[in-house]
Amino acid sequence: MNIKLLKQYNLKFVKTKDIRGNIGFGVMSTNGKGGVSEFLDDIILSEDAIDCLSRIKLYLEGESPEFDSGLYVSCCYANIYESKIYIRSISPDITYPIDIVPLKDFHDLLEMWRDFLIENGN
């Protein structure tokens, strides 16, 4: 796991347990901000992370699909433009990106999150 990259984006992967003993997983922002943490936190299955990674890989290899509606999770969505990913809120009141991240960094963060989910049986 690339701790330096996690620190750069103020992210922490956590495993939690509720009062019933149910295990959960999450991505926390260590500075209270973040579109990246919100986007990753909404991906709760490793299969969904794998799907996102395969789409991002096309862009990294210079093969952008003819039509791509973006990446969606319940709280936000992301559009890829050139070498960056623009994470936006689904709220119509927020018209600006809540985070803009180099695509390679986002890919690496998503890979780490996928690995964390797989390592913990999700």
C-alpha positions, 0 to 999 in steps of 0.5 A: 500500500502506498502510504505516501499517496494516501497521506497526499490525499488525506485518506485512511482506509478503515475497518469498523464494527457496529454494536451488533458486531457487523463489520464495515469498511470505509474511506475516511478523509483525515482533513474533513474534505474530499470528493475522493474519499466520498467516491471511494467510500461508496464503492463497497464491492471489489467487483465495482472497483474492478469495473471502474479500474478497467474503464480508467485503464482505457483512458490511461492507455489512450483509448478513450471510449466513443461514449462514456457517461462517467463513473457513478456512485450514490453520492457523486459522479466522476468525469474523465477529461484528458489526464484528470478525473473530475469528481462532482456532487450529484446535488444540483446546488453544487455546480463545481467539481468537489475534487480534481485529481490526476487520473493515475493517482485516482487509479492507484488509490482505487487499486489500493481500495480494491485490494483492501476490500479483497483482503478483508473478504469483500 
